Amino acid sequence: MNIHDLLIVFGAGIFGAAIGALAAFEFVGLLVIALVAIQIATGSPSSFIELPFGMFGPHVGGFASGVAATAYAAKKGKLANGRDIVAGLSGLASPDVLLVGGVFGVIGYLCISLANMIPAFSSGLAWTDTVAFSVVISGIITRLAFGKTGLFGKPDAGIRQCYPPSDKCWMPYHSRIGQLVTLGIGIGLFAGYLGTSLGGNGALLAFGISAFSLIFLHFNTQVPVSHHISLPAATVAVLSGSLLWAALIGVLCALLGELISRLFLVHGDTHIDPPAFVIFIMTTLINLAATVGVFALIPMI
């Protein structure tokens, strides 16, 4: 951690807020795809990873800064919806909104830096995805700083308001259990194929494809939000060598994402990201399972 890096993430946070949280995350997906191409072509790890998971990672300018700036803009009456992560905030012509993005770029960088200083958090299979963890912490800070609904929101008519699906839901067209299970199996199997075929690069590629696919949401195409399914599924495939484990984890991730959305998002007035929550929880559980030998005890094809 140094002043040079802090200045970079401050600038990245401003840029992420300017183009909007969702667009910034889609760029992360594109950068991850480029990273995988570089690593496959060279046959070795690339320092390019510091861009999509470092200085423009989702916890900095690649998503979280836009989430915070959106919430701030809504609090100040400059935006109607504090959860509108599609909005490009440069259109508000409000420097203070963009500066909040810069500040949260720094906050995200500090979150991951502090997490990585804790030995248990950064010792490989003993912990989790600290990028996703930092996105969650940043989202919680955003809710407490700029929201009015509290951490869990204020449901108007209880959790039943989101079932059957309605516009109040996170992603109404994949809020039913049948749809979630089907997506979990399909995305889990495909991500598992990438993981078993390409190893760690396959897990990255699964994440990158899912993240970049969200660009179609800007064109009103109802694509699934799937990076919280594909990344853990590909990861478990790398560790277990099993497509069935990938499918099982895919289903669990899909269901868990919906549950977390109902606990933290749908009744709140700012965005707390369900996929980031799922990735840090499931990555932790998968890594712990690998550490104690669960995949060896319960092999699957």
N, C-alpha and C positions, 0 to 999 in steps of 0.2 A: 504494500500500500504506500503510495507516494503522491505528491501534489500533481505530478505529470499525469498519472492515471486518473486522479479525481477530476482534473480538467477535461480529460477525454470523455469520461462517462457523463459529466455535466453537459457537454455538447451533444453527446449521443441521446441524452434524455430530452433535450430540447427538440432534436430532430424527430425522435420517436413520437413526441407529443404533437409535433407539427403535422406529421402524416397520419397520425391516428394509431391507436394501440393495435388494432387488427392488421392494418397494412404493415406496420413495423414487424409484427410476428411473421407475416408471410415472407418478408425479406429474410428473416432468420431461417425459415424453411429453405429458401432458395440458396442461401449461403451454406447451409448444411449439405445440400445436394452437391454444391461445388466442392466442398471439403472432401466428401466421399470420392468424388471423381479424381481429385488431386491425390488422395491417399492410395487409391487403387492403381492409378497411373504410375506413381513413384514407388509403390510397394513399401512405404514407410509412413509413420505418423507425421502430420504436418502441423507447423505452428499456426497455420491458418485457422485452427480450431479456436484460437483466442478471439476471433472476430464474432462468430455466431454464438459462442458460449462465454465470451468474456466481455470485451468492450462494447459489443452491440448485442449482448445476450438478452433473453426475455426478461431477466431481472433488472435490466438497465434500460437502454433505449429501445430494445426490441419488443417491448410490450408494457412493462410495469409503469414506465413513465407516462405513457399515454393513458393508462387506466387512472392514474392519480390526477393528471391534468384534466381529464374528462370529469372526474368527480368534483374537482375544484371549480371548474367552469359552471357546473350545474349549481353548486352551492352559491355562486355569485350571480346566478340568474342569467348567465350568458349561454346556457345550453339547457334544453328542456329535460334531458334524461341523463342522469349521472352514470348510467350503465351503457351508454351509447358508444361502445368501443370501436364502431365503424367510422365515427366522425373524424375527419381530418381537421385538427384544431387550428391550423394556420388560418382557416377561413373566418375565424372569430376576430382576427386582427387585434388580439389582446396579448401583449407581451408578457403580462403577469401569468397567464395560463401556461405559456410555453416555459417560463422560468420555473414554474412548479414542476413541470416535466423534468427540467434539468436537475432540480433538487432531488427528485425521486430517482433519477439516474444515479446520483451519488448515494442515496439511501440504499438502493439495491446493491450497489458495489460494496458498501460497508456491511450489509447483511451477509453476503457470501464470503467476504473476507474474514469476518468474525467466525462464521460457521466453520470455515476451513482451518481456523487456528485451533479448534477443539480436536484433539487427536481422535476421539471416537467418531467424529463427524467426517473426517477426511481420510480414514484408513481403509480405503477400498471397500471390500465386501462387508465391513462392519457398519456402514451407515447408508447414505441415501444419495439422491440427486440434489446437490446443494443449490443448483440453479432453480429447480422447481420449488424447493424449500424457501428460497429467497423471494420468489414471486408470490408465494402465499403470505409470507410475512409482510411484504410491501403492500399487498392487497388489504390485509388486516389493518395496517397503519393508515392506509387511505380511508378505509371505512370509519375508523375511529376519529380521524382528523376532519373529514369533510362530510361524512354521512350523518343522517338524523335517525336512522332506524336501529342502531345498535349492531352488534356483531352478527346476530342471527336474524336480523330484520324484524319487521312487524307484520305478521300475516293478517290479511283482512278477513279471511274466512277459513283459516287453518290450512293445513297441507293438502286437504282435499281440493282446494282451488286449482291445483295443478294436476289433478287426476280425475277424469280424463284430461288429456293435454289441452291447454288453452294458450293464448298469447302470453300469459303470465309465466309460462314455463321457460326454462333455459333454451332448449331447442325443441319446440312442440312436435315436430315431425319425427323425432326419435326419443320420445318420452315414455312410450309404452314398453312393457317388459318384452313382448315378443320381438319387437323391432330391435331393442337393445341387445337381446340374446343373439339374434341373427347377425347383427353388425359385429358383435364381439367375436363370434365364431369366424366369420369371413375375414375380417381385418386381422384377427389373431393368426389365422392360418397363413395369410399372405405375408404378414410381418414375420411370422415364424420361419417361413421359407427364406426370406432375406437374411434372417439371423443365422440359420443353419448353413446357408450358402456362402455368406460373406463375413461371418463373425461379427466383430465389433462394428465394422463398416456397414454391415447389414442393418444393425440396430439404428445406427445414425441415419442411414438412408430411409428406413421406415418412418422415422420421426420427420425427416426433411420432406418426404412426399406428403405425409399427412398435414404438416404445417403449411406447406405451399398450396395444397389443395383448397385451403380456405379462401384463396383469392376469388373463387367462384361465388362466394357469398355476396361479393360486391355487385354481381350481375344477377342477383336474385335466384341463383340456382341453389336448390336445397341440398347441398352436400353435407355429409356428417362431420361433426367435430370428432376427430379420431386419433389425435396424437397421443392422448392418454391411454389409448388402447394399443396402438402400434408399437410404441417404444417399450413398455413393459413386456408385451408379448414377444417382441424380437429379443429382448434381453434374456427372458427365460429360455428362449430357444437356443441362444448362444450358450447358456450355462448348462442346459439339460440335454441339448441335441434333439429335442422332441417337439414335433408339430402339435401333438395333442396337449402338451403342457401349454404351448403358446395359445391354442384355442381356448383352453380353460381360463387362463389368465386374461385373455381378451374379453371373455364374458364377464368375469369378475370386475374388470376395470370399467366396462361399459355400465354395469349396474351401479358401481360405486360412484361413478361420475354423476349419474342422475341423482343418487341419494345426497351427495354433497351439494349439488345445485339447489336442492330443496331445503337443505339446512342453512346454507350460507348466502345463496344468491337470489333466488326468485322473490323473496320478500324484503330484500335489501334495496337501498337506493344507490349503491356503488357496486363495482364489479369485484367480487372475490372469485378467483379463477378455479372452477372445478377440475379442469385437466391438470393444472399444476399440483393441486391437492392430491389427486389420484397418483400422479407420477411419483411424488415423494413418498407417499405411503406404500405403494406397491413395489417400488424399487427397493425400499428398505426391507419389506417382507421377502421379496425374491432373493435378495442378497443374503439375508439371514438364513433362508431355507437352503441356499447353496452352501453356506458355511457349515451348517449342521448335517449336510448330506441328504436332505430330503429327496432330491432328484435322483440320487443313486439308489435310495431305498425304494422309491416308487418310479421305476423307469416306465416311459411311454414311448411309442413310436414317433 
